[in-house]
C-alpha cells in the first residue's frame, strides 16, 4: 500500500487553494460573459495549453485508445457541471458555492455503493443525512447577506456535484492506468467541441474588456488545466478516496478568497451548514480517525 508523503499533502494543499480560487473567478467572470460562453473560454484556453503538452509527452495515442470513456468523463466532469456551476455563480457567493461543492464526496460514495458494490456502513448512511441537512441549512438561510438570489442556484450546483461523483467513479474504475494529462486534455477537447455551438448563441453582445479576462485565463490554465493534471496524478498515486480530501479545504480557501477580494459576508448559516456538510463527508467517506466506511466487497 502506498504511503502518503509530505509531498502528497503539499500537493493536496496547493490543489485546494487553486480550486478554491476557481469559485472566485467564476463569481467575477460569469456575470460578464454568461455561463456557457465563459465555460467555452475556460475549456478552450485550457486546451490550448495542454494539447501541445499531451503531444510532446507522447500521450495522444493513449487519449485515442480511451476516447469513448474520456468523452463520457468530459460530459460529467467538465462540459455540463462547469456550466451549471457558472450559472450558480450568478446567483450566490463564491464561499457558499464552494460549500455546496463539498457534497461531492458523499455523492461519489453513494454512486460507488449503488453501482460498484462498495459497502456503506450505518455510520456512512447517517453521514449522508447529516451532510444533506447541511445543504438544507444553506437553502433556508434567511440572511440577505448569504448571497443566494435564486431558488435554482443551490439545486443547480448540487446537480453538478452529482455529475462530479459519477465522473470520479468512472475515472477510478474505467480509466485505471490512464494518465492525467490524457484524461484532462481529452476532456477539454470534447468539452470545447460540444459547447462551441451553444457558446456562439450565448455570446455577449458587447465583449468585456480589461482585467476580467485574467479570471478567464486563470480558470482555464490554472484551475482547469494544471488543477486537473495534479488531481488525476494524485488519484493515481494515493487513490480517489484520499485525493477527494481536497473537499475539506476548498471551502476554507474559497471563503477566504471571497472575503478578501469580493468582501463577501460569512453568515452563521454558512458556517453551520458547512460544518454539517463536512461532518457528513467525514462520516460517509470514513475519514474520521479509526472509522472505515467504504470497503471493497470481495
DRENDO-1510 file (C-alpha; in Angstrom, 1 decimal, always signed):
<recs>
REC; n; res; u; v; w
REC; 1; UNK; +0.0; +0.0; +0.0 .
REC; 2; UNK; +1.3; +3.4; -1.0 .
REC; 3; UNK; +2.3; +5.6; +2.0 .
REC; 4; UNK; +1.1; +9.2; +1.7 .
REC; 5; UNK; +4.2; +11.5; +1.8 .
REC; 6; UNK; +4.7; +15.1; +2.7 .
REC; 7; UNK; +4.8; +16.0; -1.0 .
REC; 8; UNK; +1.4; +14.5; -1.4 .
REC; 9; UNK; +0.0; +16.6; +1.4 .
REC; 10; UNK; +1.6; +19.7; +0.0 .
REC; 11; UNK; +0.1; +19.0; -3.4 .
REC; 12; UNK; -3.3; +18.5; -1.8 .
REC; 13; UNK; -3.0; +21.8; -0.1 .
REC; 14; UNK; -1.9; +23.6; -3.4 .
REC; 15; UNK; -4.7; +21.9; -5.3 .
REC; 16; UNK; -7.3; +23.0; -2.7 .
REC; 17; UNK; -6.1; +26.6; -2.9 .
REC; 18; UNK; -6.2; +26.6; -6.7 .
REC; 19; UNK; -9.7; +25.0; -6.8 .
REC; 20; UNK; -10.9; +27.3; -4.0 .
REC; 21; UNK; -10.0; +30.3; -6.2 .
REC; 22; UNK; -12.0; +28.9; -9.1 .
REC; 23; UNK; -15.2; +29.9; -7.4 .
REC; 24; UNK; -13.9; +33.4; -7.0 .
REC; 25; UNK; -13.0; +33.6; -10.7 .
REC; 26; UNK; -16.4; +32.2; -11.6 .
REC; 27; UNK; -18.1; +34.8; -9.5 .
REC; 28; UNK; -16.1; +37.6; -11.2 .
REC; 29; UNK; -16.4; +36.4; -14.8 .
REC; 30; UNK; -19.8; +34.7; -15.1 .
REC; 31; UNK; -21.9; +37.9; -15.0 .
REC; 32; UNK; -19.6; +39.5; -17.7 .
REC; 33; UNK; -19.6; +36.6; -20.2 .
REC; 34; UNK; -22.6; +34.5; -19.3 .
REC; 35; UNK; -22.3; +30.8; -18.1 .
REC; 36; UNK; -21.9; +28.9; -21.4 .
REC; 37; UNK; -19.7; +31.4; -23.1 .
REC; 38; UNK; -17.4; +31.6; -20.1 .
REC; 39; UNK; -17.1; +27.9; -19.8 .
REC; 40; UNK; -16.2; +27.6; -23.5 .
REC; 41; UNK; -13.5; +30.1; -23.0 .
REC; 42; UNK; -12.4; +28.2; -19.9 .
REC; 43; UNK; -12.1; +24.8; -21.6 .
REC; 44; UNK; -10.7; +26.2; -24.8 .
REC; 45; UNK; -7.9; +28.2; -23.1 .
REC; 46; UNK; -7.0; +25.1; -21.0 .
REC; 47; UNK; -6.9; +23.0; -24.2 .
REC; 48; UNK; -4.5; +25.4; -25.9 .
REC; 49; UNK; -2.0; +24.9; -23.1 .
REC; 50; UNK; -2.5; +21.2; -22.6 .
REC; 51; UNK; -2.8; +19.8; -26.1 .
REC; 52; UNK; +0.9; +20.6; -27.0 .
REC; 53; UNK; +2.0; +19.1; -23.7 .
REC; 54; UNK; +0.0; +15.9; -24.4 .
REC; 55; UNK; +1.6; +15.6; -27.9 .
REC; 56; UNK; +5.1; +16.3; -26.6 .
REC; 57; UNK; +4.7; +13.7; -23.9 .
REC; 58; UNK; +3.5; +11.1; -26.4 .
REC; 59; UNK; +0.1; +10.7; -24.7 .
REC; 60; UNK; -2.1; +11.4; -27.6 .
REC; 61; UNK; -2.3; +7.7; -28.6 .
REC; 62; UNK; -3.4; +6.9; -25.1 .
REC; 63; UNK; -6.1; +9.5; -25.5 .
REC; 64; UNK; -7.2; +8.0; -28.8 .
REC; 65; UNK; -7.3; +4.5; -27.3 .
REC; 66; UNK; -9.6; +5.6; -24.4 .
REC; 67; UNK; -11.6; +8.3; -26.2 .
REC; 68; UNK; -15.0; +6.9; -25.6 .
REC; 69; UNK; -14.8; +6.8; -21.8 .
REC; 70; UNK; -12.9; +10.1; -21.8 .
REC; 71; UNK; -15.7; +11.6; -23.8 .
REC; 72; UNK; -18.2; +10.4; -21.1 .
REC; 73; UNK; -16.0; +11.8; -18.4 .
REC; 74; UNK; -15.7; +15.1; -20.2 .
REC; 75; UNK; -19.5; +15.4; -20.1 .
REC; 76; UNK; -19.8; +14.6; -16.4 .
REC; 77; UNK; -16.7; +16.3; -15.2 .
REC; 78; UNK; -16.4; +19.4; -17.3 .
REC; 79; UNK; -18.9; +20.4; -20.0 .
REC; 80; UNK; -22.2; +20.1; -18.1 .
REC; 81; UNK; -21.2; +20.7; -14.5 .
REC; 82; UNK; -19.0; +23.6; -15.3 .
REC; 83; UNK; -22.0; +25.4; -16.9 .
REC; 84; UNK; -24.2; +24.6; -14.0 .
REC; 85; UNK; -21.7; +26.0; -11.6 .
REC; 86; UNK; -21.2; +29.1; -13.7 .
REC; 87; UNK; -25.0; +29.6; -13.6 .
REC; 88; UNK; -25.0; +29.2; -9.8 .
REC; 89; UNK; -22.1; +31.7; -9.6 .
REC; 90; UNK; -24.5; +34.3; -11.0 .
REC; 91; UNK; -26.8; +33.8; -8.0 .
REC; 92; UNK; -24.6; +33.0; -5.0 .
REC; 93; UNK; -21.3; +34.0; -3.4 .
REC; 94; UNK; -18.1; +32.1; -4.0 .
REC; 95; UNK; -17.9; +30.9; -0.4 .
REC; 96; UNK; -21.4; +29.3; -0.3 .
REC; 97; UNK; -20.9; +27.8; -3.8 .
REC; 98; UNK; -17.8; +26.0; -2.6 .
REC; 99; UNK; -19.6; +24.7; +0.5 .
REC; 100; UNK; -22.2; +23.1; -1.8 .
REC; 101; UNK; -19.3; +21.7; -3.8 .
REC; 102; UNK; -18.2; +19.9; -0.7 .
REC; 103; UNK; -21.1; +17.4; -1.2 .
REC; 104; UNK; -19.2; +15.7; -4.0 .
REC; 105; UNK; -17.6; +13.0; -1.8 .
REC; 106; UNK; -20.9; +11.6; -0.5 .
REC; 107; UNK; -22.4; +11.6; -4.0 .
REC; 108; UNK; -19.2; +9.8; -5.0 .
REC; 109; UNK; -19.6; +7.3; -2.1 .
REC; 110; UNK; -23.3; +6.8; -2.8 .
REC; 111; UNK; -22.7; +6.0; -6.5 .
REC; 112; UNK; -19.8; +3.7; -5.6 .
REC; 113; UNK; -22.2; +1.9; -3.2 .
REC; 114; UNK; -25.0; +1.6; -5.8 .
REC; 115; UNK; -23.1; +0.8; -8.9 .
REC; 116; UNK; -19.7; -0.6; -7.8 .
REC; 117; UNK; -20.6; -2.8; -4.9 .
REC; 118; UNK; -18.7; -0.8; -2.3 .
REC; 119; UNK; -20.2; -1.1; +1.2 .
REC; 120; UNK; -21.6; +1.8; +3.0 .
REC; 121; UNK; -22.0; +1.3; +6.8 .
REC; 122; UNK; -24.8; +2.6; +9.0 .
REC; 123; UNK; -22.5; +5.5; +10.1 .
REC; 124; UNK; -22.0; +6.2; +6.4 .
REC; 125; UNK; -25.8; +6.4; +5.9 .
REC; 126; UNK; -26.1; +8.7; +8.9 .
REC; 127; UNK; -23.3; +10.8; +7.3 .
REC; 128; UNK; -25.4; +11.2; +4.2 .
REC; 129; UNK; -28.3; +12.5; +6.3 .
REC; 130; UNK; -26.0; +14.9; +8.2 .
REC; 131; UNK; -24.5; +16.2; +5.1 .
REC; 132; UNK; -27.7; +16.9; +3.3 .
REC; 133; UNK; -29.1; +18.5; +6.4 .
REC; 134; UNK; -26.2; +21.0; +6.0 .
REC; 135; UNK; -27.4; +21.6; +2.4 .
REC; 136; UNK; -30.9; +22.3; +3.8 .
REC; 137; UNK; -29.5; +24.8; +6.2 .
REC; 138; UNK; -27.8; +26.6; +3.3 .
REC; 139; UNK; -31.0; +26.6; +1.3 .
REC; 140; UNK; -33.1; +28.1; +4.1 .
REC; 141; UNK; -30.6; +30.8; +5.1 .
REC; 142; UNK; -32.8; +33.8; +5.7 .
REC; 143; UNK; -30.0; +36.3; +5.7 .
REC; 144; UNK; -29.8; +38.6; +2.7 .
REC; 145; UNK; -26.0; +38.6; +3.1 .
REC; 146; UNK; -25.9; +34.9; +2.2 .
REC; 147; UNK; -25.7; +36.0; -1.5 .
REC; 148; UNK; -28.2; +33.5; -2.8 .
REC; 149; UNK; -30.5; +35.3; -5.2 .
REC; 150; UNK; -32.3; +32.5; -7.0 .
REC; 151; UNK; -34.1; +29.4; -5.7 .
REC; 152; UNK; -32.4; +27.4; -8.5 .
REC; 153; UNK; -28.9; +28.3; -7.6 .
REC; 154; UNK; -28.3; +25.6; -5.0 .
REC; 155; UNK; -30.1; +22.8; -6.9 .
REC; 156; UNK; -28.1; +23.7; -10.0 .
REC; 157; UNK; -24.8; +23.4; -8.1 .
REC; 158; UNK; -26.0; +20.1; -6.4 .
REC; 159; UNK; -26.8; +18.6; -9.9 .
REC; 160; UNK; -23.2; +19.5; -10.9 .
REC; 161; UNK; -21.9; +17.7; -7.8 .
REC; 162; UNK; -23.8; +14.6; -8.7 .
REC; 163; UNK; -22.1; +14.6; -12.1 .
REC; 164; UNK; -18.8; +15.1; -10.5 .
REC; 165; UNK; -19.5; +12.0; -8.3 .
REC; 166; UNK; -20.3; +10.0; -11.4 .
REC; 167; UNK; -17.1; +11.2; -13.1 .
REC; 168; UNK; -14.9; +10.3; -10.1 .
REC; 169; UNK; -16.2; +6.8; -10.1 .
REC; 170; UNK; -15.7; +6.4; -13.9 .
REC; 171; UNK; -12.1; +7.6; -13.6 .
REC; 172; UNK; -11.3; +5.3; -10.7 .
REC; 173; UNK; -12.9; +2.2; -12.2 .
REC; 174; UNK; -12.8; +2.7; -16.0 .
REC; 175; UNK; -9.7; +4.7; -16.6 .
REC; 176; UNK; -7.2; +3.0; -14.3 .
REC; 177; UNK; -3.7; +3.4; -15.6 .
REC; 178; UNK; -4.6; +6.2; -18.0 .
REC; 179; UNK; -2.5; +9.3; -17.4 .
REC; 180; UNK; -4.0; +12.5; -16.0 .
REC; 181; UNK; -2.7; +14.5; -19.0 .
REC; 182; UNK; -4.6; +12.3; -21.4 .
REC; 183; UNK; -7.9; +12.4; -19.4 .
REC; 184; UNK; -7.7; +16.2; -18.9 .
REC; 185; UNK; -6.7; +17.0; -22.5 .
REC; 186; UNK; -9.4; +14.7; -23.9 .
REC; 187; UNK; -12.0; +16.2; -21.6 .
REC; 188; UNK; -11.1; +19.7; -22.6 .
REC; 189; UNK; -11.1; +18.8; -26.3 .
REC; 190; UNK; -14.5; +17.2; -26.2 .
REC; 191; UNK; -15.9; +19.9; -24.0 .
REC; 192; UNK; -14.7; +22.6; -26.3 .
REC; 193; UNK; -16.3; +21.0; -29.3 .
REC; 194; UNK; -19.6; +20.3; -27.5 .
REC; 195; UNK; -20.0; +23.7; -26.1 .
REC; 196; UNK; -18.9; +25.7; -29.2 .
REC; 197; UNK; -22.3; +26.0; -30.9 .
REC; 198; UNK; -24.1; +26.9; -27.7 .
REC; 199; UNK; -21.5; +29.5; -26.8 .
REC; 200; UNK; -21.9; +31.1; -30.2 .
REC; 201; UNK; -25.6; +31.5; -29.5 .
REC; 202; UNK; -25.0; +32.8; -25.9 .
REC; 203; UNK; -22.0; +35.1; -26.5 .
REC; 204; UNK; -22.4; +38.6; -25.0 .
REC; 205; UNK; -23.5; +41.4; -27.3 .
REC; 206; UNK; -20.6; +43.6; -26.1 .
REC; 207; UNK; -17.3; +41.7; -25.3 .
REC; 208; UNK; -16.0; +42.5; -21.8 .
REC; 209; UNK; -12.7; +44.4; -21.6 .
REC; 210; UNK; -9.9; +44.7; -19.0 .
REC; 211; UNK; -8.8; +42.6; -16.1 .
REC; 212; UNK; -11.9; +40.2; -16.2 .
REC; 213; UNK; -10.0; +38.3; -18.9 .
REC; 214; UNK; -7.4; +37.4; -16.3 .
REC; 215; UNK; -10.1; +35.5; -14.4 .
REC; 216; UNK; -10.9; +33.5; -17.6 .
REC; 217; UNK; -7.3; +32.6; -18.2 .
REC; 218; UNK; -6.9; +31.6; -14.5 .
REC; 219; UNK; -9.9; +29.4; -14.8 .
REC; 220; UNK; -8.7; +27.7; -18.0 .
REC; 221; UNK; -5.0; +27.4; -17.5 .
REC; 222; UNK; -4.5; +27.2; -13.7 .
REC; 223; UNK; -7.8; +25.9; -12.2 .
REC; 224; UNK; -8.7; +23.5; -15.1 .
REC; 225; UNK; -5.5; +22.6; -16.9 .
REC; 226; UNK; -2.9; +22.4; -14.2 .
REC; 227; UNK; -5.5; +21.6; -11.5 .
REC; 228; UNK; -6.9; +18.5; -13.2 .
REC; 229; UNK; -3.5; +17.2; -14.1 .
REC; 230; UNK; -2.5; +17.5; -10.4 .
REC; 231; UNK; -5.8; +15.9; -9.3 .
REC; 232; UNK; -5.6; +12.9; -11.6 .
REC; 233; UNK; -1.9; +12.4; -10.7 .
REC; 234; UNK; -2.9; +12.3; -7.0 .
REC; 235; UNK; -5.7; +9.8; -7.8 .
REC; 236; UNK; -3.2; +7.5; -9.5 .
REC; 237; UNK; -0.7; +7.8; -6.6 .
REC; 238; UNK; -2.9; +7.9; -3.4 .
REC; 239; UNK; -6.3; +6.8; -4.7 .
REC; 240; UNK; -9.6; +8.7; -5.2 .
REC; 241; UNK; -10.7; +8.5; -1.6 .
REC; 242; UNK; -7.6; +10.3; -0.3 .
REC; 243; UNK; -7.5; +12.7; -3.3 .
REC; 244; UNK; -11.0; +13.8; -2.7 .
REC; 245; UNK; -9.9; +15.1; +0.7 .
REC; 246; UNK; -9.3; +18.4; -1.1 .
REC; 247; UNK; -13.0; +18.9; -0.5 .
REC; 248; UNK; -12.4; +19.7; +3.2 .
REC; 249; UNK; -10.0; +22.5; +2.4 .
REC; 250; UNK; -11.6; +24.0; -0.8 .
REC; 251; UNK; -14.4; +25.8; +1.1 .
REC; 252; UNK; -11.9; +27.3; +3.5 .
REC; 253; UNK; -9.8; +28.8; +0.7 .
REC; 254; UNK; -12.9; +29.9; -1.3 .
REC; 255; UNK; -14.5; +31.7; +1.7 .
REC; 256; UNK; -11.1; +33.3; +2.4 .
REC; 257; UNK; -10.6; +34.5; -1.2 .
REC; 258; UNK; -14.3; +35.6; -1.5 .
REC; 259; UNK; -14.0; +37.6; +1.8 .
REC; 260; UNK; -10.6; +39.1; +0.8 .
REC; 261; UNK; -11.3; +40.1; -2.8 .
REC; 262; UNK; -15.1; +40.4; -3.1 .
REC; 263; UNK; -15.9; +41.4; +0.5 .
REC; 264; UNK; -18.4; +38.6; +0.8 .
REC; 265; UNK; -20.1; +38.1; +4.1 .
REC; 266; UNK; -19.7; +35.0; +6.2 .
REC; 267; UNK; -23.1; +34.1; +7.9 .
REC; 268; UNK; -23.8; +31.8; +10.8 .
REC; 269; UNK; -25.9; +29.7; +8.5 .
REC; 270; UNK; -22.9; +29.3; +6.1 .
REC; 271; UNK; -20.7; +28.2; +9.0 .
REC; 272; UNK; -23.2; +25.8; +10.5 .
REC; 273; UNK; -24.2; +24.4; +7.1 .
REC; 274; UNK; -20.6; +24.0; +6.1 .
REC; 275; UNK; -19.8; +22.2; +9.4 .
REC; 276; UNK; -22.7; +19.7; +8.9 .
REC; 277; UNK; -21.7; +19.1; +5.3 .
REC; 278; UNK; -18.0; +18.4; +6.2 .
REC; 279; UNK; -19.1; +16.2; +9.1 .
REC; 280; UNK; -21.3; +14.3; +6.7 .
REC; 281; UNK; -18.4; +13.9; +4.3 .
REC; 282; UNK; -16.2; +12.6; +7.0 .
REC; 283; UNK; -18.8; +10.0; +8.2 .
REC; 284; UNK; -19.6; +8.9; +4.7 .
REC; 285; UNK; -16.1; +8.5; +3.3 .
REC; 286; UNK; -14.6; +7.1; +6.5 .
REC; 287; UNK; -12.1; +9.9; +7.1 .
REC; 288; UNK; -12.7; +10.2; +10.8 .
REC; 289; UNK; -9.8; +8.5; +12.8 .
REC; 290; UNK; -10.5; +4.8; +13.3 .
REC; 291; UNK; -13.5; +4.7; +11.0 .
REC; 292; UNK; -13.6; +2.8; +7.8 .
REC; 293; UNK; -16.8; +3.5; +6.0 .
REC; 294; UNK; -16.1; +2.2; +2.5 .
REC; 295; UNK; -14.5; -1.1; +1.6 .
REC; 296; UNK; -14.4; -3.2; -1.5 .
REC; 297; UNK; -16.8; -6.2; -1.4 .
REC; 298; UNK; -14.6; -9.3; -2.0 .
</recs>
